[in-house]
């Protein structure tokens, strides 16, 4: 096989492996899906190919410098996916880490390490799927709820009714309306639909949002 075909194959396989990881994230309705992961893997692979074969005649040839730049640069893309809502509710960390791994897969394909890239992709998908089913059922998670009322007292009563699972309670006045933001600690096996009726039934307050 000619060198040109080998390089094309590296880019194609990198795209396919990126798509595999991205598909798992898209199935979970995460912020970065198939297209994002394909572009990250493809771009990383191309950077690696260019760094190896594009500067062979340069006086100071160092392919590792481009790889190091990709490793640090992907952090900016991953940082944009991480979202904090409320005081303790952070989402996007796993997807950001997935992009980081996808970049590593692309780099490995770019330098011709097919076996490492494929193995890393398989391990990443298995880990994401296995940990999804485990963490979904075990432990606790946080939901940020915002309530509104025409006076302070109903919100205070609602906070008391929520009990120990209500944390970081904040009540503010916005014009003629009082609002309360609270972090609710619930079991991971409980879905939003499970806790929604309980929150909507609190007397004297209106549930404005639940994240």
C-alpha positions in Angstrom: 0.0 0.0 0.0 1.3 3.4 -0.9 2.0 6.0 1.7 -0.8 8.2 0.4 -3.4 5.4 0.9 -2.0 4.6 4.3 -2.5 8.2 5.4 -6.0 8.3 4.0 -6.8 5.1 5.8 -5.6 6.6 9.1 -7.9 9.6 8.7 -10.9 7.4 7.7 -10.4 5.0 10.7 -9.9 7.9 13.1 -13.2 9.4 11.9 -15.0 6.1 12.3 -13.6 5.6 15.9 -14.6 9.2 16.8 -18.1 8.5 15.4 -18.4 5.4 17.6 -17.6 7.4 20.8 -19.8 10.3 19.7 -22.7 7.9 19.0 -22.7 6.8 22.6 -22.8 10.4 23.8 -25.5 11.3 21.3 -27.7 8.4 22.5 -27.4 9.8 26.0 -28.5 13.2 24.7 -25.2 14.9 25.6 -23.9 18.2 24.3 -21.3 16.8 22.0 -22.4 14.1 19.7 -21.3 12.2 16.6 -20.3 15.2 14.5 -18.3 16.9 17.2 -16.4 13.7 18.0 -15.7 12.9 14.4 -14.3 16.4 13.8 -12.1 16.1 17.0 -10.7 12.7 15.9 -10.2 13.7 12.3 -8.6 16.9 13.2 -6.2 15.3 15.7 -5.3 12.6 13.2 -4.6 15.2 10.5 -2.5 17.3 12.9 -0.5 14.2 13.8 0.0 13.2 10.1 1.1 16.7 9.2 3.5 16.9 12.1 5.2 13.6 11.1 5.2 13.9 7.3 4.9 17.7 6.7 8.1 18.8 8.3 10.5 15.9 7.7 13.0 18.2 5.9 12.9 21.0 8.5 16.1 21.8 10.4 14.4 21.2 13.8 11.9 18.4 13.2 9.9 17.4 16.3 6.5 15.7 15.7 5.8 15.6 19.4 5.3 19.3 19.6 2.1 19.2 17.5 0.8 16.3 19.6 1.5 18.3 22.8 -0.4 21.3 21.3 -3.4 19.1 20.5 -3.5 17.7 24.1 -3.5 21.2 25.6 -5.7 22.8 23.0 -8.5 20.3 23.3 -9.0 21.5 26.9 -10.5 24.7 25.6 -13.1 22.8 23.6 -13.9 20.5 26.5 -14.2 23.5 28.9 -17.0 24.9 26.8 -19.1 21.8 27.3 -18.9 21.9 31.1 -21.9 23.7 32.5 -22.7 24.7 36.1 -26.3 25.2 37.0 -27.1 26.0 40.6 -24.4 25.6 43.2 -23.6 21.9 43.1 -25.0 20.7 39.8 -22.3 20.4 37.1 -22.8 18.7 33.8 -20.6 17.9 30.8 -17.6 16.6 32.6 -17.9 13.1 31.1 -18.5 14.4 27.6 -15.5 16.8 27.9 -13.3 13.9 29.0 -14.7 11.9 26.1 -13.5 14.6 23.7 -10.1 14.4 25.3 -9.9 10.7 24.7 -11.2 11.1 21.2 -8.4 13.5 20.5 -5.9 10.9 21.8 -7.5 8.3 19.5 -7.0 10.6 16.6 -3.4 11.2 17.5 -2.8 7.5 17.7 -4.3 6.9 14.3 -2.4 9.8 12.9 0.9 8.2 13.8 -0.2 4.7 12.6 -0.9 3.0 15.9 -4.2 1.4 14.8 -4.3 -1.2 17.6 -4.0 1.4 20.3 -6.6 3.7 18.8 -9.1 0.8 18.4 -8.4 -0.6 21.8 -8.8 2.9 23.4 -12.2 3.4 21.6 -13.5 0.0 22.8 -12.4 0.7 26.3 -13.9 4.2 26.3 -17.3 3.0 25.0 -17.4 0.0 27.4 -16.5 2.3 30.3 -19.1 4.9 29.4 -21.8 2.3 29.0 -20.9 0.3 32.1 -20.6 3.3 34.3 -23.8 4.8 33.0 -25.8 1.8 34.2 -24.0 1.5 37.5 -24.1 5.2 38.4 -27.7 5.6 37.2 -28.9 3.2 40.0 -26.4 3.8 42.8 -25.8 6.9 44.8 -27.3 10.3 44.7 -27.5 13.3 42.4 -28.6 16.9 42.5 -31.4 18.7 40.9 -31.7 22.5 41.0 -35.3 23.7 41.6 -36.6 27.3 41.4 -39.9 28.1 43.2 -41.8 31.4 43.2 -44.4 32.8 45.5 -46.1 36.2 46.3 -44.6 36.3 49.8 -41.6 34.9 51.7 -43.4 32.6 54.1 -44.8 30.0 51.6 -41.2 29.5 50.3 -39.9 29.1 53.8 -42.6 26.5 54.5 -41.8 24.7 51.2 -38.1 24.6 52.2 -39.0 23.0 55.5 -41.3 20.5 53.8 -38.5 19.4 51.5 -36.5 18.4 54.6 -32.8 17.3 54.7 -32.6 16.7 51.0 -32.8 20.5 50.3 -29.4 22.2 50.4 -28.0 25.6 49.5 -31.4 27.4 49.8 -31.5 30.9 48.5 -34.5 33.2 48.7 -34.6 36.5 46.8 -37.1 39.2 46.0 -37.5 40.2 42.4 -40.1 43.0 42.2 -43.3 41.8 43.7 -42.3 38.1 43.4 -40.2 36.0 45.8 -38.0 33.3 44.4 -36.3 30.4 46.0 -33.4 28.4 44.4 -32.6 25.1 46.1 -30.4 22.1 45.4 -32.3 18.8 45.9 -30.4 15.7 46.7 -32.2 12.7 45.3 -31.4 9.1 44.5 -30.0 8.5 41.1 -32.6 5.9 40.3 -35.3 8.5 40.6 -36.1 10.4 37.4 -37.3 13.9 37.0 -40.8 12.6 36.5 -40.7 10.8 39.8 -40.0 13.9 41.9 -41.9 16.4 39.8 -45.4 15.7 41.3 -44.0 16.1 44.8 -42.5 19.5 44.0 -45.6 20.7 42.2 -47.9 19.7 45.1 -46.1 22.0 47.6 -48.8 24.5 48.9 -48.5 28.2 48.2 -45.6 28.0 45.8 -45.2 27.5 42.1 -42.4 25.4 40.6 -40.7 27.6 38.0 -37.9 25.3 36.8 -36.2 22.0 37.5 -32.8 21.1 36.1 
